[in-house]
Amino acid sequence: MADLDWRALHEPFLLGCHAQERRESLTAVWPGFAESAGSHLYVAEDGDGLLGFVAVREVVGEAEVDAIAVEPRARKRGIGRVLLGRVDEDLRALWVTRIGLEVRASNVPARRLYAACGFEAEGLRKRYYENGEDAILLGKTLAVAVRDGSLVAAS
Ligand SMILES: CC(C)(COP(=O)(O)OP(=O)(O)OC[C@H]1O[C@@H](n2cnc3c(N)ncnc32)[C@H](O)[C@@H]1OP(=O)(O)O)[C@@H](O)C(=O)NCCC(=O)NCCS
């Protein structure tokens, strides 16, 4: 995972996709991620190994997609969509009401994936990345409502 994340971060348009400090400690961070409180980690694999992963952190009813990457050889086959679909399903079951993330304005594949999975633009962080590029803040409300005094999970 650390290797795939590192390579994904170094794709030309993605350099600096995430905070500098995380890039410097990827191999230290990932082994412990699944054990840390509120973390959700899903991987897609085939006989040759890892195809992709998504890492999500959840704090008091809200979640953030921390990282998602699919091996270049396996892209555009629906793996990213399946991974995010699983996140959606599991977080709803935990009564998480919102998922957020940030994405580079130029990262068209990721923006298409997020749009296909129901994320909408909620804001902009100007010049967030080290090359001066803006971060687009995306969010998705997981429809949990109170009806007649009860929590209701909606589609
Ligand atoms: C972004 C990423 C995870 C997408 O994974 P994926 O498995 O290829 O995505 P999917 O096959 O599930 O595609 C989902 C949707 O996004 C679209 N999409 C994916 N890659 C695309 C591309 N290169 N160009 C245009 N659309 C693309 C697909 O067409 C699909 O939409 P559709 O169902 O309406 O046709 C993958 O490109 C990746 O690992 N990129 C590098 C890491 C990265 O950018 N992570 C996000 C950081 S914020």
Ligand as a Chemical Component Dictionary entry (heavy atoms), coordinates in Angstrom:
data_LIG
# 
_chem_comp.id                   LIG 
_chem_comp.type                 NON-POLYMER 
_chem_comp.pdbx_formal_charge   0 
_chem_comp.three_letter_code    LIG 
# 
loop_
_chem_comp_atom.comp_id 
_chem_comp_atom.atom_id 
_chem_comp_atom.alt_atom_id 
_chem_comp_atom.type_symbol 
_chem_comp_atom.charge 
_chem_comp_atom.model_Cartn_x 
_chem_comp_atom.model_Cartn_y 
_chem_comp_atom.model_Cartn_z 
_chem_comp_atom.pdbx_ordinal 
LIG C1  C1  C 0 -8.656  7.976  -9.211  1  
LIG C2  C2  C 0 -8.524  6.463  -9.277  2  
LIG C3  C3  C 0 -8.499  5.883  -7.847  3  
LIG C4  C4  C 0 -9.752  5.915  -10.057 4  
LIG O1  O1  O 0 -9.768  4.486  -9.907  5  
LIG P1  P1  P 0 -10.435 3.542  -11.025 6  
LIG O2  O2  O 0 -10.535 2.171  -10.467 7  
LIG O3  O3  O 0 -9.680  3.695  -12.305 8  
LIG O4  O4  O 0 -11.881 4.206  -11.216 9  
LIG P2  P2  P 0 -13.184 3.463  -11.789 10 
LIG O5  O5  O 0 -12.781 2.506  -12.871 11 
LIG O6  O6  O 0 -13.974 2.906  -10.661 12 
LIG O7  O7  O 0 -13.954 4.680  -12.473 13 
LIG C5  C5  C 0 -14.993 5.373  -11.824 14 
LIG C6  C6  C 0 -15.486 6.483  -12.718 15 
LIG O8  O8  O 0 -14.452 7.430  -12.950 16 
LIG C7  C7  C 0 -14.184 7.532  -14.358 17 
LIG N1  N1  N 0 -12.746 7.585  -14.599 18 
LIG C8  C8  C 0 -11.802 6.829  -13.982 19 
LIG N2  N2  N 0 -10.605 7.116  -14.518 20 
LIG C9  C9  C 0 -10.817 8.058  -15.485 21 
LIG C10 C10 C 0 -9.978  8.726  -16.380 22 
LIG N3  N3  N 0 -8.649  8.490  -16.428 23 
LIG N4  N4  N 0 -10.513 9.649  -17.209 24 
LIG C11 C11 C 0 -11.829 9.903  -17.192 25 
LIG N5  N5  N 0 -12.714 9.265  -16.360 26 
LIG C12 C12 C 0 -12.184 8.356  -15.518 27 
LIG C13 C13 C 0 -14.729 6.262  -14.962 28 
LIG O9  O9  O 0 -15.091 6.449  -16.307 29 
LIG C14 C14 C 0 -15.900 5.957  -14.084 30 
LIG O10 O10 O 0 -17.031 6.727  -14.457 31 
LIG P3  P3  P 0 -18.286 6.006  -15.158 32 
LIG O11 O11 O 0 -18.667 4.863  -14.259 33 
LIG O12 O12 O 0 -19.291 7.100  -15.228 34 
LIG O13 O13 O 0 -17.774 5.527  -16.462 35 
LIG C15 C15 C 0 -7.229  6.042  -10.068 36 
LIG O14 O14 O 0 -7.199  6.744  -11.299 37 
LIG C16 C16 C 0 -5.948  6.328  -9.297  38 
LIG O15 O15 O 0 -5.464  5.489  -8.525  39 
LIG N6  N6  N 0 -5.362  7.518  -9.520  40 
LIG C17 C17 C 0 -4.114  7.873  -8.810  41 
LIG C18 C18 C 0 -4.366  8.149  -7.341  42 
LIG C19 C19 C 0 -5.338  9.294  -7.140  43 
LIG O16 O16 O 0 -5.450  10.227 -7.931  44 
LIG N7  N7  N 0 -6.049  9.232  -6.018  45 
LIG C20 C20 C 0 -6.993  10.254 -5.644  46 
LIG C21 C21 C 0 -6.289  11.327 -4.880  47 
LIG S1  S1  S 0 -7.411  12.609 -4.340  48 
# 
loop_
_chem_comp_bond.comp_id 
_chem_comp_bond.atom_id_1 
_chem_comp_bond.atom_id_2 
_chem_comp_bond.value_order 
_chem_comp_bond.pdbx_ordinal 
LIG C1  C2  SING 1  
LIG C2  C3  SING 2  
LIG C2  C4  SING 3  
LIG C2  C15 SING 4  
LIG C4  O1  SING 5  
LIG O1  P1  SING 6  
LIG P1  O2  DOUB 7  
LIG P1  O3  SING 8  
LIG P1  O4  SING 9  
LIG O4  P2  SING 10 
LIG P2  O5  DOUB 11 
LIG P2  O6  SING 12 
LIG P2  O7  SING 13 
LIG O7  C5  SING 14 
LIG C5  C6  SING 15 
LIG C6  O8  SING 16 
LIG C6  C14 SING 17 
LIG O8  C7  SING 18 
LIG C7  N1  SING 19 
LIG C7  C13 SING 20 
LIG N1  C8  SING 21 
LIG N1  C12 SING 22 
LIG C8  N2  DOUB 23 
LIG N2  C9  SING 24 
LIG C9  C10 SING 25 
LIG C9  C12 DOUB 26 
LIG C10 N3  SING 27 
LIG C10 N4  DOUB 28 
LIG N4  C11 SING 29 
LIG C11 N5  DOUB 30 
LIG N5  C12 SING 31 
LIG C13 O9  SING 32 
LIG C13 C14 SING 33 
LIG C14 O10 SING 34 
LIG O10 P3  SING 35 
LIG P3  O11 DOUB 36 
LIG P3  O12 SING 37 
LIG P3  O13 SING 38 
LIG C15 O14 SING 39 
LIG C15 C16 SING 40 
LIG C16 O15 DOUB 41 
LIG C16 N6  SING 42 
LIG N6  C17 SING 43 
LIG C17 C18 SING 44 
LIG C18 C19 SING 45 
LIG C19 O16 DOUB 46 
LIG C19 N7  SING 47 
LIG N7  C20 SING 48 
LIG C20 C21 SING 49 
LIG C21 S1  SING 50 
# 
